[in-house]
Amino acid sequence: MGRLVPAVTRALDILELFLDGDGTLSAPDIVRRLQLPRTTVHELVTTLAARKYIVPVAGQSGRYRLGVRPYQLGARYAEHLDLAAEGQQVARTVAETCDETVHVAILEDTDVIYIAKVDSTHAVRMVSAAGRRLPAHCTSVGKMLLASLPEPEVAARFPDGAELTSMTPNSITDPAALREALAAIRERGTAVESRESNPDVSCVAAPVRDRTGRVVAALSISVPMIRWSEERRAELEQLAVKGAADLSERLGHRSAA
């Protein structure tokens, strides 16, 4: 890695300060928060304002907000985002950490479609493929995605009295039971599937959000039962959450934390 340029680093530090609070800052605010000399801050603020990265706040002398340039850069970045490609990269990183099969999936009506997948290197592993479609209510990614929908929308897709597809004896087949499971997932923030789509596999999943905060995909880790335990589940759940957060960040999402 080459040498970092201090002036550029400081300029970027200033821009990132605008992500917090009410989105406006004065030069004294920047001096205090970054512990930089006043003259340095004055020069950097003057330069950023000249390039329209920040602009004065109308009616608030000495205060600035983000200008149009960061928006233009973000819009150009968003134009070239590819959920499948970004998902594949994150899935590879997660799989390298846990050596289990990792999927990224999206929701289409009542099914999930896997758009990215990285295999475990173990001889015993889940066998699947990108592009495969499964009933959403039978998978951890699917239940995670369904849990992100408003309850009336879930009810419209799975009306009372409907008989849901069963893939294994553990599959949820009753809409009322599904709604109960989804409520628990909303409260927990992650989904777990125990041999509901494959009698020999359990999975955990976490939500992936775009820049607006909307859930657009889910990331799951699938584990053969011979390597599954409650301790392993908790470990993989945390890893799925981290992987989903990393993918969300690539899509422009910024968590409240």
N, C-alpha and C positions, 0 to 999 in steps of 0.2 A: 504494500500500500504506500502511496506517495505521501508527502508531507501535507498536513492540513494548513490552510491559509487562515491565520487568525482573524483578519478583517472580515473574510467571508463567513467564518463561523459565528462571529459576533452579530453580523447582519442577519443571519438566519435565526440566531437566538432571539433577536428582537422581533422578527416576524412571528415566531412561534409563541411569543408572549400574548399575541392577539387572539390566540385560540381559547384563552381563559377569561373569566370575568365577563364584563359587558361588552368586550371587544373594542374598547377605546383605551388609549394610554397617552400619558404626557411624557416628556423627556425626563423629568424628575422621577416618574414611576419607573422608567427603564433603568435609570441610574441606580435606584434603590434595589430593584429586583435582580439585576445582573451584576451589581457591584463593579460597574465600569466607570472610568473617569468621565466627567461631564463633557469635556471637549470631544472625547471619542464618540459619545452618544450623540452629541449635536451633529458631528460630521456624518455619522451613519444615518441618522434620521433625515438630514438634509438630502443625502444621496438617495435613500429609499423613496422619499417624497418626489424628488425630481424624476425618478423612473416610474412613478405612479404605483409603487408597491404599497405605499401608505398615502393617505390624503387627510387634510385637516377636517375636523368635525365642525360642521356649520354651527355657529352660535356658542362654541366651546373653545375659547382661545387657548392655544397651546396643546390641544388634544388631537390625537390622530386615530384613524381607523384603517382597516385594510382597504387598499385600492382595487382597481380592476385587474391589475396584472396577475395576482395570485389566482383570481377566478378564471382568467383565461388559461393559465397553466393547468389548473385543475380540470377544466373542461376538456383541454386537449388530451390530458392523461386519461380521462374517462372514455374518450372516443376510442382509445386503443385497448381498453380493458377486454379481456376474454376470460369469462368465468371458468370455462373448462380448462384453459391453459394455466391460469393462476391456481385453480384447484388441483391440477396435476402436480404442480411444483410443491404446494403445501402438503399434499397427500404423501409425496415422496419423502419430505422431511419428517413427517409424523411416523411413517412406516420405518424409516431408518432408526428412529428412536425406540420404537416398541417391537419391531420385527413382526407385526401382525398386518393383516390386510386392511387397507384404508380406502374408503369410498367418499366421494362427494356426489350428492344427488340433488335433483330439483323435483318439484311437485307438478304433476300434470293431471288435473281432475282428481281422480281417486288413486292414481298410481304415482310411483316415483320412478325417475329415470336416472341411472347412474351416468354422470358425465365425466368422471375421473376415477381412476382406480390404480392402486399400487399394491402388488402382491407381497405377502410374507415370503421369507426365504425358507421357512420350515417345510419339511416334507408333508406334514399334515396341515392343511390350511383351507380357507374358504375358496371355492372356485366360482368365479363370476366374471363379468366383462363389462366394460364401459358400453353404454347404449342399452343395457338390459333394463327391462321394465318389470316392476313387481307391485303388488297391491300395497298401497301406502300403510294400511293399518297393520300389516304383518311385519314391518321393519322398523328399526329404531330411527333411521333417517326419516321415514315416512311419518311416523308418529310425531317426531320433532317438528316437521313441517306442518302437519295438520294442527298441532297445538298452537302454532303461530297464527292461525286463522281465527276470525271472530266466531263465536259459538254458533250464531245463526247460519253461517256459511258451512260449518261442519255438519250441522243438522240437515242442510239442503243436500249435501253430498252423500250423507249416510242417514236417510230418513228412518224413523221408527218403523219396525216391521220388516226392514230389509234384512236379507240374509247375506252376511259378508263372506267373502271367499276364505276358505280355510286351507292353509299350506301345510300345517302340522297340527297335531292335537292341541298344541298350546296357542294356536292362533285365536285372536279375538274375533268372534262371529256375531256378536250382538251390538247394535249401535249404542245402546245405553251404556254397556260396559266400556265401549271405546271412548265415549264422552267422559266417563269417569277417569279412564286412564290418561286422557289428554289433559284433564284438569290437574292431575297430579304432576304431569310433565311441566305444565305452565308454572306451577309452584316451585318445582325443583330446578327448572332451567335446563335440564338435560333429559334424554330419553334412554331407556334400557330395554332391550328386547331379549327375552330368554327363550331360545329355540322356537320362535314363532314363525320364522320363514324357512328354517333349516333345522331339523331335529338334532343336529350335532354342533350347532353354532349359536353363540350369544353375541350381542352387539351393544355398544354404547354410541350415542350421537349427541352433537351440540349444534346450535343454530349459527348460520352464517348470515351476516347482515350487510346491506349495501350502505352507501353514504347517507341515505335518508333514515337509516335505522330499520328498514323493512327486512324481514327474513326472506332471503332469496334462494337459499340452499341449506343443506345440512352436511356435516362431516361425521362419518362414523368409523369406528374401529371394530372389526369382526374377529372373534376368537373361538377356535374349536373348544369344545367342552373339556377336553383333556388338559387345557391350559387355563381354564376359567376358575376363578374363586372370587369371593367377596373382596378380598384384599386386592386381587388383580383388577376387579371391576372398578374399584375406587381409583386406582392408579391410572387406568386407561380413561376413565371419565375426565379426570383432570387434564390428561393429555389431549383428549378430544376438544375440550373447552379451549385449551391454548391454541390448538391447530385451527379451530373455527375462528378464534379471535384474530389470529395471524392472517387468515384468508379475508376476514372482514376488513381488516386494516388495508389490505391490498386493494379492496374494492372502494376504499375511501371512507369507511366507517371509523368514527372516533368514539370510543366508549366514554361513558360518564366519568369513569375513574381517571 
